[in-house]
């Protein structure tokens, strides 16, 4: 004992250094009572030949026993208390956040006011320099790091060698408070999730505002990571040399959006699709699931009452559970997006197909960018393309979805997609040198209205009032023009002027015409199911069948062959007809009608009342659709046997306006048949102008609303006009009026 004391008291400084180096392993009891402390002393004394723990500390420089060390480690693992072992503060607290203050949690982690201020990001703490400080992990503490000072001892550091029982009890209390702190952290983490959700709701709305800058990553929500991925995709793409972002908008929120990019150097726009990015692990899981899903979906029973998306998701989750694949929620959402996109929807072009601004999608071959026709930006190159095998497989899939068969023996297919879009496909290099191709003309869910055509300046308000009067009074009309000139769109829009109770039959190869009329029969041709052509139903047969159903209005999608002769026969017998054809002028339209394969006799052509010539042209460097002229068929010149025509409206390219150039024979015929005077005819035109102008002034362009107003006016014009003039147009009341009369 004397020897130990002599060696221990030789030099105070050496003793202090020895303590500091060995403090990490110093034995302190973190038990819950004095009994536990005494029990530990007994065990310690037995293990050291009867020496007390104090004797051992003094003789061996503070080497602890294994059992005591384990107890200390267990206590420290409950919570890292290194940051709380400070000396008594000036305010009288003991440095652990425990003192006279009733709100112990606020003392340890800041007052409630600061917590509220930092609610936008409750998991970040900042150092004095403003940088983000990482919080310690729960399992990151095995003891004190070398050099850490548990207390601010000053010149009395050696006093720690004789730490008493009261000091140990203080540390025991600190451990208990650390447990309370742990509970506080858990509660705070739970509440912070709600805060993040609220922040996410606010930020997502402004996410696609080009001027906004997000400060949240939203990593706590299942879908918020997808937003972060999308944001990163935009940020990365904005760095593409020579391009700047002009516009972006969702097409499949929150998974996919479109960025319209502009190159100043090329003076051109680009259509860029942004989807969630998969890391290597997620991509591997996706490929594995695709392989397993083929067998599961093919051989396992499927509940007919479930939607396709629900079936696929249920099967995917079952596979993941059965095989024990460890995938977090964020990754699961991204993987499911791609599986649904490829298995159920339209694969790589699914975001494009969902874009309401896209009219045409064109794939010109493998390893070639897909081109789209955008309603606002016209022809755009996209960042989507297919490899050879991928494209061949995709074209076959498109044909199957359309209910068609495509093969090397029959590599050309025209079809209609399930959503009504028209598609033309080729397979391989049999007929197209660059590989498989497809062109899709998208079907609009909500058709254009007459108000839309006026807003786009395709027609003027005066022209639309003229067409309204003519159509309501059974004048026949053909829209002629080049490809994508807006023929079918214009025809579909003006059919809203057909009286609501009239019987209408439409005949098409592909469903494009949409009418609000209840007394409407839409009919579509059918291809043969066999090689000998049996079972085919063409437009000619549909038209013949329609004439037996006493229609008042016939709407034919496009005339190309012998069905045109039947159409003009229907005109000659008093059936009002509307159709489209490819021709760039009245003369070329008449030439096509009179010659094979249509071969309509000239004497029948005079049954046609009006021809609308449509065209795509340029105004101010932008491609636009315009009605070039409205032409009336007057009759046949008895001397020359030529068709006599009269231009009623013409488009002025210099001013981009429409000019009335002639007196309408059709309106004069209407005046006579209705017994109107010239003044009454003009009043009827004025009424229709007033209704159209009201919808323009009040931004009423919704298909349903425009339909209600037009049809209600046809039924009860005075009631609608009175409401308009009083500024109290009631659309709900018009719906009642429309329903009662249909």
C-alpha positions in Angstrom: 0.0 0.0 0.0 2.9 2.4 0.8 4.6 1.5 -2.4 1.5 2.3 -4.4 1.1 5.6 -2.6 4.7 6.6 -3.2 4.5 5.9 -6.9 1.1 7.6 -7.2 2.2 10.8 -5.4 5.6 11.3 -7.0 4.4 14.0 -9.4 1.0 15.8 -9.6 1.4 16.7 -13.3 2.2 13.2 -14.3 -0.8 12.0 -12.3 -3.1 14.5 -14.1 -1.8 13.4 -17.6 -2.3 9.8 -16.6 -5.8 10.5 -15.6 -6.6 12.4 -18.8 -5.2 9.6 -21.0 -7.1 7.0 -19.1 -10.3 8.9 -18.4 -12.0 7.2 -21.3 -11.7 3.9 -19.4 -12.4 5.3 -15.9 -15.0 3.3 -14.0 -18.1 5.1 -12.9 -21.2 3.4 -11.7 -24.4 4.3 -13.7 -26.6 2.2 -11.6 -30.0 3.1 -10.2 -29.3 2.8 -6.4 -26.7 2.7 -3.6 -27.3 -1.0 -3.2 -26.1 -1.6 -6.8 -23.0 0.5 -6.0 -22.2 -1.6 -2.9 -22.7 -4.8 -4.8 -20.3 -3.7 -7.5 -17.7 -2.8 -4.8 -18.0 -6.4 -3.3 -17.5 -8.0 -6.7 -14.6 -5.7 -7.5 -12.9 -6.5 -4.1 -13.2 -10.3 -4.7 -11.7 -10.0 -8.2 -8.7 -8.0 -6.9 -7.7 -10.1 -3.9 -9.6 -8.1 -1.3 -8.6 -4.7 -2.5 -11.2 -2.0 -2.8 -11.9 -0.3 -6.1 -10.3 2.8 -4.7 -7.1 0.9 -3.8 -7.0 -0.6 -7.3 -7.6 2.8 -8.9 -4.6 4.3 -6.9 -2.3 1.3 -7.5 -3.0 0.5 -11.1 -3.8 3.9 -12.5 -7.5 3.5 -12.8 -7.8 0.2 -14.8 -11.4 -0.9 -14.7 -12.9 -4.4 -14.3 -14.6 -6.0 -17.3 -18.0 -6.1 -15.7 -17.9 -2.5 -14.8 -16.8 -1.5 -18.2 -19.7 -3.5 -19.8 -22.1 -1.6 -17.5 -20.7 1.7 -18.5 -20.9 0.8 -22.2 -24.5 -0.3 -21.9 -25.4 3.0 -20.2 -23.6 5.0 -22.8 -25.2 3.2 -25.7 -28.7 4.4 -24.6 -27.8 7.9 -25.7 -24.6 9.9 -26.5 -24.2 12.0 -23.4 -20.8 13.4 -24.3 -22.2 16.7 -25.4 -24.1 17.1 -22.1 -21.2 16.5 -19.6 -20.4 20.2 -19.0 -19.7 21.9 -15.7 -22.3 24.0 -13.9 -23.5 26.9 -16.0 -23.8 30.4 -14.9 -27.5 30.1 -14.5 -27.2 27.4 -11.8 -28.0 24.4 -14.0 -25.8 21.4 -13.9 -24.8 21.3 -17.6 -27.1 18.5 -18.5 -30.0 20.6 -19.2 -31.3 19.8 -15.7 -31.8 22.5 -13.2 -34.4 24.7 -11.7 -36.1 25.4 -15.0 -39.3 23.4 -15.2 -38.9 22.9 -19.0 -35.9 20.6 -19.0 -36.2 19.8 -22.7 -36.1 23.4 -23.7 -32.9 23.9 -21.6 -31.2 21.0 -23.4 -32.3 21.6 -26.9 -33.3 25.3 -27.2 -36.5 27.0 -26.2 -39.7 26.4 -28.0 -39.6 29.6 -30.0 -36.4 28.5 -31.7 -37.9 25.1 -32.4 -40.8 26.7 -34.2 -38.6 28.9 -36.2 -36.7 25.9 -37.5 -39.7 23.7 -38.2 -39.1 23.9 -41.9 -36.1 21.6 -41.4 -36.3 20.0 -37.9 -33.4 17.7 -38.5 -30.8 20.3 -39.2 -28.6 22.1 -36.6 -26.1 24.8 -37.5 -22.7 25.6 -36.1 -21.6 29.1 -35.3 -20.5 29.6 -38.9 -23.9 28.7 -40.2 -23.0 25.3 -41.6 -25.1 22.3 -41.1 -24.0 20.1 -38.1 -24.6 16.4 -38.2 -26.4 15.0 -35.3 -24.8 12.0 -33.6 -26.3 8.6 -34.4 -27.8 6.6 -31.5 -25.3 3.8 -31.8 -22.3 6.0 -32.4 -20.9 6.1 -28.9 -18.7 3.5 -27.4 -17.1 5.8 -24.8 -15.4 9.2 -24.6 -13.0 10.1 -27.4 -9.5 10.7 -26.4 -8.8 14.2 -25.3 -12.5 15.0 -24.5 -12.8 16.9 -21.2 -15.8 15.8 -19.3 -15.8 18.9 -17.1 -14.2 22.3 -17.3 -11.8 21.6 -14.4 -9.5 24.5 -14.9 -6.6 24.3 -12.5 -8.3 21.7 -10.3 -8.4 18.9 -12.8 -6.8 16.6 -10.3 -9.7 16.8 -8.1 -11.5 14.4 -10.3 -9.3 11.6 -9.0 -11.2 11.8 -5.7 -14.8 12.0 -7.3 -17.3 11.2 -4.6 -20.5 9.4 -4.4 -22.5 12.5 -5.0 -20.8 13.2 -8.2 -21.5 9.6 -9.4 -25.2 10.1 -8.5 -25.2 13.2 -10.7 -24.0 11.2 -13.6 -26.6 8.5 -12.9 -29.3 11.2 -13.0 -27.8 12.4 -16.3 -28.3 8.9 -17.8 -32.0 8.9 -16.7 -32.4 12.3 -18.3 -30.8 11.0 -21.5 -33.6 8.5 -21.7 -36.1 11.3 -21.4 -34.2 13.1 -24.1 -34.4 10.0 -26.3 -38.2 10.1 -25.9 -38.2 13.8 -26.7 -36.3 13.1 -29.9 -38.7 10.4 -30.9 -41.7 12.6 -30.3 -40.1 15.5 -32.2 -39.2 13.2 -35.1 -42.9 12.1 -35.3 -44.2 15.7 -35.3 -41.5 16.7 -37.8 -43.0 14.3 -40.4 -46.3 16.3 -40.3 -44.3 19.5 -40.7 -42.6 18.1 -43.8 -45.9 17.1 -45.3 -47.3 20.6 -44.8 -44.2 22.1 -46.4 -44.3 19.6 -49.2 -47.9 20.6 -50.1 -46.9 24.2 -50.3 -43.7 23.6 -52.2 -45.1 21.2 -54.8 -47.6 23.8 -56.0 -44.8 26.1 -56.8 -42.4 23.4 -57.9 -42.9 24.0 -61.6 -42.7 27.8 -61.4 -39.5 28.4 -63.3 -38.6 31.3 -61.0 -39.0 29.3 -57.7 -36.2 27.6 -55.9 -36.9 24.7 -53.6 -35.1 24.5 -50.3 -36.6 21.1 -49.3 -35.6 17.7 -50.5 -38.8 16.1 -49.2 -37.0 12.9 -48.4 -39.4 12.0 -45.6 -42.4 11.2 -47.9 -42.9 8.3 -50.2 -43.4 10.5 -53.2 -41.2 13.4 -52.1 -38.1 11.7 -53.1 -39.6 11.4 -56.6 -40.0 15.2 -56.6 -36.3 15.5 -55.6 -35.3 13.2 -58.4 -37.3 15.3 -60.8 -35.8 18.5 -59.5 -32.3 17.0 -59.9 -33.2 15.9 -63.4 -34.1 19.5 -64.3 -31.0 20.9 -62.6 -28.8 18.5 -64.5 -30.5 19.1 -67.8 -30.3 22.9 -67.4 -26.6 22.4 -67.6 -26.8 21.1 -71.1 -24.7 23.3 -73.3 -26.6 25.6 -75.6 -30.1 25.1 -74.0 -32.2 27.0 -71.5 -35.4 25.9 -70.0 -38.4 27.7 -71.4 -41.3 25.9 -69.8 -42.1 22.8 -67.8 -45.3 21.1 -66.7 -46.5 17.8 -65.3 -47.8 15.1 -67.6 -48.0 12.3 -64.9 -47.7 13.9 -61.5 -45.6 13.3 -59.5 -43.6 10.9 -61.7 -43.0 12.5 -65.1 -43.0 16.0 -66.5 -41.9 17.7 -69.7 -39.4 20.5 -70.1 -39.5 22.7 -73.2 -35.9 23.8 -73.9 -34.7 26.5 -76.2 -31.4 26.7 -78.1 -30.4 30.3 -78.9 -27.7 29.1 -81.3 -30.1 26.8 -83.2 -33.1 29.0 -82.7 -35.1 25.9 -82.0 -37.1 24.2 -79.2 -36.6 20.7 -77.8 -39.2 18.5 -76.0 -37.5 16.8 -73.0 -39.2 14.1 -70.9 -38.0 13.8 -67.3 -38.8 10.7 -65.3 -37.6 9.3 -62.0 -34.0 8.0 -62.1 -33.2 4.5 -60.9 -29.8 3.7 -59.3 -28.1 0.4 -60.0 -29.8 -1.5 -57.2 -33.3 -0.2 -58.2 -32.6 -1.0 -61.9 -31.5 -4.6 -60.9 -34.7 -5.0 -58.9 -36.8 -3.7 -61.7 -35.3 -6.2 -64.2 -35.7 -9.1 -61.8 -39.3 -8.2 -61.2 -40.0 -7.9 -64.9 -38.8 -11.5 -65.4 -40.8 -12.9 -62.5 -43.9 -11.0 -63.4 -44.2 -12.7 -66.8 -44.9 -16.0 -65.2 -47.0 -14.6 -62.4 -49.3 -12.6 -64.7 -49.5 -15.4 -67.2 -50.3 -18.4 -65.0 -51.8 -17.1 -61.7 -55.4 -16.3 -61.3 -56.4 -12.6 -61.4 -59.4 -11.0 -59.7 -61.6 -9.6 -62.5 -62.9 -6.9 -60.2 -59.5 -5.3 -59.8 -58.1 -2.6 -62.0 -55.0 -3.4 -64.0 -52.8 -1.1 -61.8 -54.1 -2.7 -58.6 -53.4 -6.2 -60.0 -49.9 -5.4 -61.0 -49.0 -3.6 -57.8 -50.4 -6.5 -55.7 -48.4 -9.1 -57.6 -45.2 -7.0 -57.3 -45.6 -6.6 -53.6 -46.3 -10.4 -53.2 -43.1 -11.2 -55.1 -41.1 -8.8 -53.0 -42.5 -10.3 -49.8 -42.0 -13.9 -51.0 -38.4 -13.5 -52.0 -37.5 -11.1 -49.2 -36.3 -8.3 -51.4 -35.4 -5.3 -49.2 -36.8 -2.2 -51.0 -37.7 1.0 -49.3 -40.9 3.0 -50.1 -39.3 5.6 -52.2 -37.6 3.0 -54.4 -40.8 1.0 -54.5 -42.8 3.9 -55.9 -40.2 4.5 -58.7 -39.9 0.8 -59.6 -43.7 0.5 -59.7 -43.9 3.5 -62.0 -41.7 1.9 -64.6 -43.4 -1.5 -64.3 -46.9 0.1 -64.8 -45.6 2.3 -67.6 -44.2 -0.7 -69.5 -46.7 -3.4 -68.7 -50.0 -1.5 -68.7 -49.5 1.9 -70.4 -47.5 3.0 -73.4 -43.9 2.4 -72.4 -41.3 5.0 -73.2 -43.8 7.2 -75.0 -46.3 7.1 -72.1 -45.4 10.7 -70.9 -45.8 11.9 -74.4 -49.2 10.2 -74.8 -50.4 11.8 -71.6 -49.5 15.3 -72.8 -52.7 17.1 -73.8 -50.7 19.6 -75.9 -49.4 16.8 -78.3 -51.2 16.2 -81.5 -48.9 13.7 -83.3 -46.1 11.3 -82.3 -43.7 10.2 -85.0 -41.0 7.5 -84.7 -38.9 7.3 -87.9 -36.8 4.4 -87.0 -34.5 2.8 -84.4 -31.8 4.9 -82.6 -33.6 8.0 -83.9 -35.2 10.7 -81.7 -39.0 10.7 -81.6 -40.6 13.8 -83.0 -43.8 15.3 -81.6 -46.2 18.0 -82.9 -46.9 20.4 -80.0 -50.0 22.6 -80.1 -47.9 25.6 -79.1 -44.4 24.9 -80.3 -45.3 22.8 -83.4 -42.6 20.2 -84.6 -40.2 19.3 -81.7 -37.5 16.7 -81.4 -37.7 14.8 -78.1 -35.1 13.0 -76.0 -36.9 9.7 -76.3 -35.6 7.0 -78.7 -35.7 3.2 -79.1 -33.0 0.6 -79.9 -33.7 -1.8 -82.7 -34.9 -4.9 -80.8 -36.7 -2.6 -78.3 -38.6 -0.8 -81.2 -39.6 -4.0 -83.0 -41.0 -5.4 -79.8 -42.8 -2.1 -79.0 -44.4 -1.9 -82.5 -45.8 -5.5 -82.1 -47.1 -4.5 -78.7 -48.9 -1.4 -80.2 -50.5 -3.6 -82.8 -51.7 -6.0 -80.2 -53.2 -3.2 -78.1 -55.0 -2.0 -81.2 -56.4 -5.5 -81.9 -54.3 -6.0 -85.0 -51.6 -8.4 -86.2 -48.3 -7.2 -87.7 -45.5 -9.4 -89.0 -42.8 -9.5 -91.6 -45.3 -11.0 -94.0 -47.8 -8.2 -93.3 -45.5 -5.3 -92.2 -48.0 -2.4 -92.8 -50.9 -1.8 -90.3 -53.4 1.0 -89.9 -55.4 0.9 -86.6 -57.2 2.7 -83.9 -55.8 2.8 -80.4 -58.0 2.0 -77.4 -58.2 5.8 -76.6 -59.4 6.5 -80.1 -56.0 7.7 -81.5 -55.1 6.7 -85.0 -51.9 4.8 -85.6 -49.9 3.7 -88.6 -47.1 1.1 -88.1 -44.4 -0.6 -90.1 -42.3 -3.5 -88.8 -38.6 -4.1 -89.6 -36.9 -3.0 -92.7 -39.2 -4.7 -95.1 -40.8 -1.4 -96.3 -38.9 1.2 -94.3 -35.1 1.2 -94.5 -34.5 2.8 -91.1 -36.4 0.0 -89.2 -39.8 -0.1 -87.6 -41.8 3.0 -87.5 -45.1 4.3 -86.1 -47.1 7.5 -86.3 -49.8 8.3 -83.8 -52.4 11.0 -84.3 -53.7 11.6 -80.8 -57.4 11.7 -80.0 -58.3 14.7 -77.9 -60.4 13.9 -74.8 -62.2 17.2 -75.1 -62.9 18.4 -78.7 -62.3 21.9 -79.9 -65.3 24.2 -79.8 -66.3 27.1 -82.2 -64.9 29.4 -79.5 -61.5 27.7 -79.6 -61.4 28.1 -83.4 -62.1 31.8 -83.0 -59.5 32.2 -80.3 -56.9 30.5 -82.5 -58.0 32.8 -85.4 -58.7 29.8 -87.5 -62.1 31.4 -88.2 -63.5 34.8 -87.5 -66.5 35.5 -85.4 -68.4 36.7 -88.5 -67.5 33.4 -90.3 -68.7 31.3 -87.3 -72.0 33.2 -87.1 -72.5 32.5 -90.9 -71.7 28.8 -90.5 -74.0 28.6 -87.4 -76.9 30.0 -89.4 -76.3 27.7 -92.4 -75.8 24.5 -90.4 -78.9 25.1 -88.2 -80.8 25.5 -91.5 -79.6 22.3 -93.2 -76.9 23.5 -95.5 -74.4 20.8 -96.5 -70.7 21.4 -96.1 -67.3 19.8 -97.0 -64.0 20.7 -95.3 -61.1 20.4 -97.8 -57.4 20.8 -97.2 -54.0 19.2 -96.8 -52.8 16.8 -94.1 -53.0 18.2 -90.6 -54.8 21.4 -91.8 -57.6 21.0 -89.2 -60.3 19.6 -91.4 -61.7 17.1 -88.9 -61.2 19.5 -86.0 -63.2 22.2 -87.7 -66.0 19.8 -88.8 -66.3 18.4 -85.2 -66.5 21.9 -83.8 -69.3 23.2 -86.1 -71.4 20.1 -85.5 -72.3 21.8 -82.2 -74.6 24.0 -84.3 -76.8 21.0 -85.2 -80.2 21.3 -83.5 -80.1 19.1 -80.3 -83.1 16.9 -81.1 -82.1 16.1 -84.7 -81.1 12.6 -85.6 -77.4 12.4 -86.4 -75.4 9.4 -87.8 -71.6 9.6 -88.0 -69.6 7.2 -90.2 -65.8 6.9 -89.8 -62.8 4.7 -90.3 -61.5 5.8 -86.9 -63.6 7.4 -84.2 -62.8 11.1 -84.1 -66.2 12.9 -84.2 -67.7 13.6 -80.8 -71.1 15.1 -80.4 -73.1 16.2 -77.3 -76.4 15.1 -78.9 -78.3 12.2 -77.4 -80.0 11.3 -80.7 -76.7 10.4 -82.3 -75.5 7.0 -83.7 -71.7 6.8 -84.1 -70.7 4.0 -86.5 -67.2 2.8 -87.4 -65.9 0.5 -90.1 -64.6 -3.0 -89.4 -61.8 -4.9 -91.1 -62.2 -8.5 -92.2 -61.2 -11.3 -89.8 -60.1 -13.7 -92.6 -57.9 -13.7 -95.7 -60.9 -13.9 -98.1 -62.3 -10.5 -96.9 -65.4 -11.9 -95.3 -66.9 -10.0 -92.4 -65.6 -6.6 -93.6 -67.9 -3.6 -93.1 -66.7 -0.6 -95.1 -68.0 3.0 -95.2 -70.1 2.3 -98.3 -72.1 -0.4 -96.4 -72.4 1.8 -93.3 -73.6 4.7 -95.4 -76.2 2.6 -97.2 -77.4 1.3 -93.8 -77.6 4.9 -92.4 -79.9 6.1 -95.2 -82.4 3.5 -94.0 -82.5 5.0 -90.6 -83.9 8.4 -91.7 -81.1 10.6 -90.5 -81.4 14.4 -90.6 -77.7 14.9 -90.5 -74.9 12.6 -91.9 -71.4 13.2 -90.7 -68.8 11.2 -92.7 -65.2 11.2 -91.5 -63.5 11.4 -95.0 -64.6 10.5 -98.5 -62.1 8.6 -100.6 -63.9 6.2 -102.8 -67.3 4.8 -103.9 -68.9 5.9 -100.6 -68.7 9.5 -101.9 -71.2 8.7 -104.6 -73.6 7.5 -102.0 -73.0 10.6 -99.9 -73.9 12.9 -102.8 -76.9 10.8 -103.5 -78.0 11.4 -99.9 -77.4 15.1 -100.4 -79.5 15.1 -103.5 -82.4 13.5 -101.6 -82.4 16.1 -98.9 -80.0 14.7 -96.2 -77.7 17.3 -94.7 -74.2 16.0 -94.9 -70.8 17.0 -93.5 -67.5 15.5 -94.5 -63.8 16.1 -95.2 -61.5 15.4 -98.1 -57.9 16.1 -99.2 -57.8 19.0 -101.6 -56.1 22.4 -101.5 -58.6 24.4 -103.5 -62.2 24.2 -104.7 -61.1 23.3 -108.3 -59.0 20.4 -107.0 -61.8 19.2 -104.8 -64.2 19.2 -107.7 -61.6 17.4 -109.9 -61.2 14.7 -107.3 -65.0 14.3 -106.8 -65.6 13.9 -110.6 -62.8 11.4 -111.3 -62.1 7.8 -110.3 -62.3 6.3 -107.8 -65.0 8.7 -106.6 -66.7 9.5 -109.9 -69.6 11.7 -108.8 -71.6 13.0 -111.7 -71.4 16.8 -112.2 -75.1 17.2 -111.9 -74.9 15.9 -108.3 -72.2 18.3 -107.2 -74.7 21.2 -107.1 -76.3 19.5 -104.1 -73.2 20.6 -102.1 -73.7 24.1 -100.6 -70.4 25.2 -99.0 -66.7 24.2 -99.3 -64.3 25.3 -96.6 -60.7 25.4 -97.7 -58.3 24.7 -94.7 -54.5 25.2 -94.7 -51.4 25.2 -92.5 -49.5 28.4 -93.1 -47.1 30.8 -91.3 -47.9 34.0 -89.5 -45.0 35.8 -87.9 -42.7 32.8 -88.3 -45.1 30.5 -86.5 -47.1 27.7 -88.1 -50.8 28.2 -87.8 -54.1 26.8 -89.2 -56.3 29.1 -91.1 -59.5 28.9 -93.1 -58.3 30.2 -96.5 -61.8 30.8 -97.9 -65.5 29.8 -97.6 -66.9 29.1 -101.0 -70.5 28.5 -102.0 -71.5 26.2 -104.9 -73.9 28.2 -107.0 -74.8 25.7 -109.6 -73.7 24.7 -113.1 -73.2 27.2 -115.9 -75.7 26.2 -118.7 -73.4 27.2 -121.5 -69.9 26.0 -120.3 -71.2 23.2 -118.0 -68.6 24.4 -115.4 -69.4 24.5 -111.7 -70.2 28.1 -110.6 -68.7 29.2 -107.3 -68.7 32.3 -105.2 -66.1 33.2 -102.5 -67.9 34.5 -99.4 -64.9 34.9 -97.0 -61.2 35.0 -97.7 -58.2 35.2 -95.5 -55.9 38.2 -95.9 -52.3 37.0 -95.2 -50.9 40.5 -94.7 -53.2 41.4 -91.9 -54.1 37.9 -90.7 -57.8 38.8 -90.9 -60.8 37.5 -92.8 -62.6 39.6 -95.3 -66.2 39.2 -96.7 -65.9 39.2 -100.4 -69.4 38.2 -101.7 -73.1 37.9 -101.0 -74.2 34.6 -99.7 -76.6 32.6 -101.9 -77.1 30.1 -99.0 -78.3 32.9 -96.7 -80.7 34.1 -99.3 -82.1 30.6 -99.7 -82.5 30.4 -95.9 -84.3 33.8 -95.9 -86.8 32.6 -98.5 -87.4 29.2 -96.8 -88.0 30.9 -93.4 -90.0 33.7 -94.7 -87.6 36.4 -93.3 -87.0 39.8 -94.6 -83.5 41.1 -95.1 -83.7 42.9 -91.7 -84.9 39.7 -90.0 -82.0 37.7 -91.6 -79.5 40.3 -90.3 -81.1 40.2 -86.9 -80.7 36.4 -86.8 -77.0 36.7 -87.7 -76.6 39.5 -85.0 -78.1 37.2 -82.3 -75.6 34.5 -83.0 -72.8 37.0 -83.1 -73.9 38.3 -79.7 -73.9 34.8 -78.2 -70.5 34.0 -79.6 -69.1 37.3 -78.5 -70.4 36.8 -74.9 -68.6 33.5 -74.7 -65.4 35.1 -76.0 -65.6 38.0 -73.6 -66.2 35.7 -70.6 -63.6 33.1 -71.6 -66.3 30.3 -71.9 -64.5 27.7 -74.0 -65.2 24.5 -72.1 -66.8 21.9 -74.4 -69.8 21.2 -72.1 -70.5 24.8 -71.3 -70.3 25.9 -75.0 -72.6 23.0 -75.9 -75.2 24.0 -73.3 -75.3 27.6 -74.4 -75.5 26.9 -78.2 -78.1 24.2 -77.9 -80.2 26.2 -75.4 -80.1 29.2 -77.7 -81.4 27.0 -80.6 -84.3 25.8 -78.3 -85.1 29.1 -76.6 -83.1 32.0 -78.1 -85.0 34.8 -76.3 -84.4 33.3 -72.8 -80.7 32.9 -73.5 -80.3 36.4 -74.9 -82.2 38.0 -72.0 -79.9 36.3 -69.5 -76.8 37.4 -71.5 -78.0 41.0 -71.8 -78.8 41.1 -68.0 -75.4 39.6 -67.3 -77.0 36.6 -65.4 -76.5 33.6 -67.7 -77.3 30.5 -65.6 -75.6 27.5 -67.0 -77.4 25.1 -64.6 -80.7 26.4 -65.8 -79.6 25.9 -69.4 -78.7 22.3 -68.5 -82.3 21.8 -67.3 -83.6 23.3 -70.5 -81.4 21.2 -72.6 -82.3 18.0 -70.8 -86.0 18.6 -71.0 -85.9 19.0 -74.7 -83.8 16.0 -75.6 
